[in-house]
């Protein structure tokens, strides 16, 4: 847009919607309102009630909480659970499927108490259950699950204590399934069940030969870490028969990926699993449940393709392919249709959480104006650069591009050898930037441009410094190159003029967001607005509810962010239902085993020594120690002065 002043003059909110793709990845939850703010419609298609993220951000700061903030819109959890169950029910009815659907939320996707509690509450009417892969998760699940008709799935490696917890849940009337993932587990489950005098509910996790595309392709296939191969399954069946416990085997489980972008893989996995289910029934197991694990993807980039950050299907297509696959295979064998379970965690929680942060500063690419009179110099470097700037045209664009980069390297070499001054080098660098901007502007008007000229745009970016830690709040961006939608949450009725990347405040070169979703291919920059002296500029990172809130680390000792949860009313009002203050400096230091009391004693001694040696006065000592105390109580992120 900075290359097209006419476009900037006539900018509309629809231009912003197209630029950031919000109507593609927003899933009817996010849009732009007439004031140019990002609006949240937490009830999706059911209700058009909207609230402004910008208004919420301002209120959060008025309440005394600083950015960054994780904003949770809890109604979206209910909307996503409702969407999944209602869609499965519709498809089941239309296809004549004789079984039911019961969703399950895997706690590992977001273990926060408020999240699990809300899912259990919203899911109660739909018999929506929970999945646990560790003892802490299992205890949390048992304490939170409000419906005994819901399923409680126990995955992961299980020791005696884990198994006893689940068996006691069975005693209390819960449908708690132990999914056997490694051969040795079955012996331990049978032993503990005998001791506690309870018949366990058992499932088998199978390693399918089907492998899905995407980041998590190794979740399936022969080399997947968890699950039984076919021979091991036969061994488990035979062992259950020996113990007269085959009637305990009720469930088949598989998992071929957390974010499956291609519907073809979902269908292939379901078809293969159904054949195994059929054989288990023929072996004499009563069965009744088939658990397809996770996989329902989130369209992070809005492209609706089989790209790893997208999906080429809708929720309805997902449900149809699963139901029809199971029905097709089992009808041929005249086997009753099982209850379908999916562990759709990512799609349940991704949308409900937005990370909000303010921009602290910007390092602009745009160069200083060229001085009217050049300094006297011993080289013709600056004159050559000015000639190149003047000569840029469609016919000379490749040559001028080559010359600009050549002269930039020459300037740096001349400076190293003492042949030009620091001021001369600065002017040379600025003229090169002017040339690159002109090349990019001219190139934008041409139907075809050379590859080198296309790549120029990657150099013309500003760096916006955001008040957040990538490693704490967006670890998947750093670890697996996950794409998340990023955009301003206000001023969207104005044209953004600056292509930019976003740096965090961790002082780490990896602490940046430099890949952004787009329809054709990912972009290396995002368009942002000018900063205004008296106004905060807020950005949002969207769809971060899955994994990001629990995977973060303490890089540079930046701790947990402030968290605000809101509940939206049907009339468009909302209330803050929970405020969680982020980590203080002292809390973060204690996490890495600093003794805060000992630290304070050392600081007092250092300050006293400074008094004795005449560096500071007694009054200054008091103020300095008060400053340390205040610093220890403070938020780990940038805080504005009151």
Beta strands, then each sheet from edge to edge (+ up, - down):
strand 1: 30-32
strand 2: 38-40
strand 3: 51-52
strand 4: 69-73
strand 5: 101-106
strand 6: 129-132
strand 7: 151-154
strand 8: 175-180
strand 9: 201-205
strand 10: 249-253
strand 11: 259-260
strand 12: 289-291
strand 13: 295-296
strand 14: 339-342
strand 15: 353-363
strand 16: 462-466
strand 17: 486-488
strand 18: 498-503
strand 19: 512-513
strand 20: 526-528
strand 21: 538-541
strand 22: 562-568
strand 23: 574-580
sheet 1: 1+ 2- 3+
sheet 2: 17+ 21- 15+ 4- 22- 23+
sheet 3: 5+ 6+ 7+ 8+ 9+ 10+ 12+ 14+ 5+
sheet 4: 11+ 13+
sheet 5: 17+ 21- 15+ 16- 18- 19+
sheet 6: 17+ 21- 15+ 16- 18- 20+
end
